[in-house]
Amino acid sequence: MTDALTLQRRPEVDVSDLPAEMPWILRQLLARRGITTAEQLDLRLQRLPHFAQLHDAERAAERLWLAIERQEHICICGDFDADGATSTALMVSVLRAMGAQQVSYCVPNRFTDGYGLSPNVVSYAQQQGAQLLLTVDSGISCHAGVDAANAAGLDVIITDHHLAGAELPKAYAIVNPNQPACGFPSKSIAGVGVAFYVLLALRAQARERQHQAAQLNLAEWLDLVALGTVADVVKLDGTNRVLVQQGLQRIRAGHCRPGIQALLQVTQREPERLQATDLGFALAPRINAAGRLDDMAIGIECLLSEDINTATELAAQLNELNAERRSIEGEMRESAASYVSDLQLTEAQLPPLLVLHEAGWHQGVVGIVAGRVKEQFHRPTITFAAGDDGLLKGSARSIPGLHMRDLLERVHTLQPNLIERFGGHAMAAGLSLAPENLEAFKQAAVAVAEEWLEAEALERTIVTDGSLDASCFTQGFVEQLQRLGPWGQGFPEPLFDDTFELVQQRIVGKNHLKMVVRSNDGIILDAIAFNVDTNVWPDLELREAQLVYKLQLNHFRGRTNVQLLVEHLLPLR
């Protein structure tokens, strides 16, 4: 937790159009994140763009309504992460509520089927008796799967949000804001958000026909939409902030499905105090653990369950899988850190891109490890593990300044025979390649990174919102701050930096540093830093430190107090 980094404070900006009764620092926080008018603070559902703006949403809805009228068997083809699981549960649940009597789902196995709608998945769907396939959170790059479905006489509706390639699959309808023909204002909506929009269009079909399904209140499913949106770490633009905020409000009020209620219980989260970060750091990892280590059906069935006892049993299974995942991840992180340290290079001497592979690594966890290594060394990182099909499965995480999917595409263009398949986003991507191509891929990828990455991008810079005075270290201020959320990707939770006197230091748990600190205004505060180096901390000779921190409320034994959640700890001697 002792970090070598550069601190940079966000500049002051114009806040004249924000409510004058709001404290100046809060207006600054909002304006720095693109909120410049009071209207943008309105997170009611009425602020959502209309579904007609989403290309092919109405065409997809018309085909779905026809399937409901004919009572065709609809198979939802999902994905093995939390966005895919929530999307699948959302579609299955709402379609059934709208009168579809034959709705099933299938999710590709991460290890044997790979990503998305493959010919294998089409075969699984056919075995279930499917007459219409609908993908969620996948499909935009699944040409072979769509072709296989077409050959079998099955219509395919794609709902996805991933970047489209040069050619689109030959599906009946493609609903994806990131395809060239779509003018939908939010390009950052998650897979579960796209699915929700298709269901809005489907309800409109019911209204045109004066069908009883028109009476469905789709807001009752926003708990799933909020969970999937936060879990997929998409940018919280205006549309996503509305979806997440509305879902959070329903959960806080106790209006959530038994599966989410059970996950809250197993993670010891109080619904009424739930924040977006709880969805991302507590609930989502447990759903993801099913897809990483076992079968995502466990997560989907938990979310679909209408019985709290069944949901509780499934949530307990997910919790156990997550504990196993954390153990595997810990071992892999140590191995990766040892690998990098064996290079005997300082951070400034590290290559611009880390490509790591060790025998025995688990392919379900390489993405998490890539993210941890990226954070530790501030380098884009690609980690590989052996797959069941004889190929190496890679997961990539990037830093600002390097578009990871574009890098993979560039490598593929330069050397077409290296990568078997790839896909993803700017900050995260996945790929497969033959083991004998690993070294050549590493050299090619590092060469592209050296060409593309500016030197400044490799410097670890932490951007903060500056310092706070005594008026901000109060329960009332922190509650105001929390109400301005949801915070997340693209709308970052405020981060502050100040110099504090260290009054007390002690290790709690395995490696958490609990502190009592005194601000320059003389305010005594609790502070906690997680996962510190216990060879360094506590440092009882250190009297002063610069803390980079977030504000939070700590609820303990009926008492509430302000606590600093320390992200970085810089000694001052």
Disulfide bonds with the S-S distance in Angstrom:
none
